[in-house]
Amino acid sequence: WHHPTRGIISPGVFIPIAERFGLIGSIGDWVISEACRQARIWRDEGLRMRVAINLSVHQLRKADLPERIEAALKKHGINPQLLTCEITESDAMEDTEATMRIFNALNTLGVHLSIDDFGTGYSSLSTLRKMRPGELKIDQSFVSDLETSADARAVVEAGPWPGTTTSMS
């Protein structure tokens, strides 16, 4: 965030404050709308580019999140496949039932789903199969020694399950 007098402020600073004061929902709605608006601008310029947004655990706990995302997609005339909703593994595993409900609804909409920082939390593979994310982003610390560690290479070479991609974040 570029503050007019304080300059650049990291999300690590302003997000916890927004969460503490109950502003994260409004900020999240703005981010969803802005991502869709920008995707529309790019589409109108001939670019077919997927836009990714990070969802907070607070947003995931709101039952109407899929409806708000659908409304933004419709408002800006965006194909749901051009939007990626990303959540960290630890947030996804905090309340797996709620996360699965939201992921199922977003999957039904056609939104691309991604779990970030994979390998740092406590997810079970059976839970991940039920969530059906389209992408797992392996945490950088998990594969930072890829060149020198046979174990790290084995994990990456194992590859994704059908319909899922992996990347390093």
Secondary structure, DSSP 8 states (H G I E B T S, - for coil): -EETTTEE--HHHHHHHHHHTT-HHHHHHHHHHHHHHHHHHHHHTT----EEEE--HHHHT-TTHHHHHHHHHHHHT--GGGEEEEEEHHHHHHTHHHHHHHHHHHHHHT-EEEEEEETSS---HHHHHHH--SEEEE-HHHHTTTTT-HHHHHHHHH---TT-EEEE-
